[in-house]
C-alpha cells in the first residue's frame, strides 16, 4: 500500500483513516484531486485500497451506529440544517429503538435496557402525539415513511367514575354538613 501512496491527497486519506471519527465521512467520498506525480493506475489502486480501508465493514459498532443516525437525520430533515424537528427526533428514536430491540432479544435478562426501551417508546409516542396535533398531514407522511402503525389517539381518555363507596361517603359528608 505504501508504494501506491505517494501524493498529498493520499497522505491526507491515510491520516484520516487513523482518525475513526472521520471514517464515515470519507468512506463515501473520493479524494478531492489526484496527486500530480501519480499515474492513473496507481490512483485507481489508491482509491480502491482506501475505500476498502475506510469501509463501514471495518468500522466499530459505535461508528456504524453513528453513521446510521446521521443517515436518518439526512433522510428526515426538512431543511439542510434541521436536526431538531419532530420528524428527525422521531426517526432517531426509531433507529435507537430498533438497535435496543435487537439487544433485548439477545440479552433477555438485561432489564435496564428494557426499561430504556420502554422510555424511548413513551418518548416517541409523546412526540407522535404532538406531531399529529400540530400537523396531521406531516404525521401520516412520517409514519408511512417509518413503517410504523397509527396508534396515536388525540381523544382524551374517559374519566373514571367514582366507586359506590366513594359516592356513599360523599353523600354522608353532605348530610353531616347539612346537620351542622
Buried (B, 14 or more C-beta within 10 A) or exposed (E): EEEBBBBEBBEEBBEBBEEBEBBBEBBEEEBEEBBEEBEEEBBEBBBEBBBEBBEBEEBEEEBBBBBBBBEBBEEBBEEEEEEEBBBBBBBBBBBBBEBBBEBBEEEEEBEEBBEBBEEBBEBBBEBBBBBBEEEEEBBEEBBEEBEBEEEBEEEEEEEEEEEEEEEEEEEEEEEEEEEE
